[in-house]
């Protein structure tokens, strides 16, 4: 199959992914006897489009997975999508409002959910197409969706079991409510930001002491309408005689007490603290402690309730704040207002200010199920890479709070709890009951709330494998081998998967957790649409190709570290793909059709053995790097070996041995092995090239065995010899360049060494030397004295002489050599100063001191040789 002159990545990538999937190359076989390796794709939200964070999060595990599959593991990478409750409902509600002027309430729950499902189907199709552009080896035959009937059954089963175990309960507690999303949020979904606000000092009149006030400072004046007390510290001398007195709550005209509590700070504000238990978590605890009532004055939509005076009812909380302050000013009940910077909770999704309020919700007890999850990581049953993220995991797990799992949404897993209209009984069952199990009534209604999206996501590793049906996949592939994800969801997702996996799957959900960093722009700023620095991965793929993007991400992916992405780097790795193509095209055009992989090692050259030895070392290091998830180092090594060893040197060496069948076999064999090594990183171009040099009788590259170190490919003696040849060639080229010898001019080169062994090494490889240095002839001589003057170079034990064409050449060379001596003497002085420092010599490791001494002697020898040359030239 002839290779086009230019690499067409667009056609290559489009064709190969289709062929791979049509031939079920990524489909796992749960009857295989090979050892299992399994991963579950962190499910992208069905709301979204592929962003660069996805590209990184998906590329790294794909590199790992492809290698495992080539190592003959029974490998499964299972994909799926997340229903993303709040996010999806917000998107569809926004669409209905903008396009049709409708709210979800205008449609009703059933009709609204039909629209969401229709929207989900279209969005899912688009996202899958985007994911496929990256070339991921996903088993789409096992695709899962968190809200599918299959997973709905599993989620319901888990909820009911936890409820019957007493781990799920209903309670009235302080929760975070987002007025924009119109649902409660967990603490982890609240992001605190510093805001410039006002600290308002309000005068609360004492009921029985006319003209006397207790002044209270607050940043939220609208909540004073829900005050049930003012608390002071019992040790605060300013208020000791007021404890037990009654106050008139301004504007509401209710009577509230002054109470004492040791948790009140004497330093904050005036030392008097308003107690609003329905809208502040600390106040809630104080109210519970002293059996105070709770007056809800703000609802979950952020509007003032019927518990406030009529003029404020129905107002937005922020509008009410302005009105309350104005009314207090009018009554001369504000002592002062100060500028104040404070932390305010915001919804992570929509960035609206969160409202703390008391609400009856469903909660999951976490202390009991957290302990086995903590133990598993402490005992090393689950490994975090990098290990530092284990500390973040523990920090949260050791201080875990009960999890509010109910959400006031329509899109999501409906809570399987049913309320009887004729008695207070609550029924929690997997199947909808026809009648009340307590009183027999048929008047039953299901709880309107849905479960937090993270609840179903926490079950992802085992429910996707069919735990609920005790499936073959679950038996074979659980626990999974690796979970690759971002550090920002260790608490939201990783910890909860471990807790739920151990409780229901009866084992850890995965053996290792690989933490990725964030994608930043080339200036190190986090990418986001609002900062206008986000890069669409599909645009990058269209311009440079998927392989170039994948390799760019892989070569920068230090575990746990952020990546600064520049399009210039992607462009550079597109050039690398072109280099691979052009080099492969040259090799394939050099083959005569009679080359197999049965190389006769007695008939190959030193340079053939050099490349085989270097390849073998590269294979060993790549496997070590990848075993330890140092993907970036593996990619970097392969880049440099292919470009700088295989292309720059070996392809040039091989031109001198084109008639040697075993050299051509070596050319083909090394190219094949390099395509195997590069395949996990750059699957498309490597497959295209493999099809032209097929080896091992396999149809596709992914079906071949990933290279491993083989002792029969070790040729250390020949490797060392050719390394000497390379260094002398490079020094000769450098001598030509520095002295501005015409690059096209062929001149004689004379070499001299005192090492008989190295002389024999080089004499057998002079044909390469002539070709690579553009030498008309190369001679190894015992003495330069009879050869006249010339440009000189020094390399290892070798001296190099390029005869002068004129006296001007001699003078230029003298000037260059004198500068070289000055440079070397500076290095000698620097090393001598270091070695004369007794403190350094006594404290530094012996090996370090020895290296300095060795470097000193090498520089002295080099200087003396150049001085002798200067003397000769003068």
Protein Blocks (a to p, Z undefined) as FASTA:
>chain_A
ZZdfbdcfklmmmmmmmmmmmnommbccfkbfbdcdddddddddfkbccdfklmmmmmmm
mmmmmmmmmnopacdddddddeklmlmmmmmmmmmmmmnopafklnommlmmmmmmmmmm
mmmmmmmmmmmmnopacdfklgccfkbmklmmmmmmmmmmmmmnopaccddddddddfkl
opacdfklpccddddddddddddddfklghiacddddfblmlmmmpcbdcddfklmklmm
mgopacddehklpacdddddfkbcfkgonlpacddfklcfklmmmmmmnopacddfbdfk
opacfkbcfklgopafklmmmmmmmmmmmnopafbdcdddddddddfklopacddddddd
ddddfklmmmmmmmmmmnopaccddfklmmmmmmmmmmcccddfbdcdfbdcddfbdcdf
kbcbdcddfbdcfbdfklopabdcddfbdcdfklmmmmmmmmmnommnopaklmmmpccf
bdcddfklmmmmmmmmmmmmmmmnopafbfbdcdddddddfkopacdfklopaccfklmm
mmnojklmmmmmmmmmcghiacdddfklmmmmmmmmmmmmmmmmmmmmmpgoiacfbdcf
klccfklmmmmmmmmmmmmmmmmmmmnopmklmmmmmmmmmmmmmmmmmmmmmmmmmmpm
klmmmmmmmmmmmmmmmmmmmmmlmmmmmmmmgghhiabfklpccddddfklpcfklmmm
mmmmmmmmmmmmmmmmmnopafkbccddddddfbfklmmmmmmmmmmmmmmnopabdcdd
fbfklnopaddddehjbccddddfbfklmmmmmmmmmmmmmmmmmmmmmmmmmmmmmklm
mmpcfklmmmmmmmmmmmmmmmmmmmmmmmmmZZ
